[in-house]
Amino acid sequence: MQPRISMITLGVKDLARAIAFYEDGLGFPRMESPPEVAFFTLNGTWLGLFGRNDLAEDAQVSPIGNGFAGFSLAHNVPSELEVDQVVEQAVRAGATLTKTPQKTTWGGYCGYFKDPDGHLWEIAYNPFFWVGPEALVVFS
């Protein structure tokens, strides 16, 4: 059986702006892609950016939507300091801070921002469970 690989695709209003945010602002490694889409390799998955109207048309749904979409994307890092650094980097690149990084009720540390298209991202440190590659495990 072939391994299953997931890909997250975000519908964006301005593809060039979104590419700049993720590639230049956050430093995500961009793959060679056709001009109407952008792909970034992430640890264990891919991120795709596609025009919002085009993605909605492809899925045969309305492109109109606002408010909370019912999900957030999460990026886990190996320390509280790195949570602060990634959130600051995102805000400098054009993100909107929605929750200042802080201790959580479950013993971790996280903050939230919205990317330029309003997609909600959680940047988190979980001292009890590491979701990244084994080589990056950090014990405190």
Secondary structure, DSSP 8 states (H G I E B T S, - for coil): -----EEEEEEES-HHHHHIIIIIIS---B----TTEEEEEETTEEEEEEEHHHHHHHHTS-S---S--S--EEEE-SSHHHHHHHHHHHHHTT-EEEEEEEE-TTS-EEEEEE-TT--EEEEEE-TT---S-GGG----
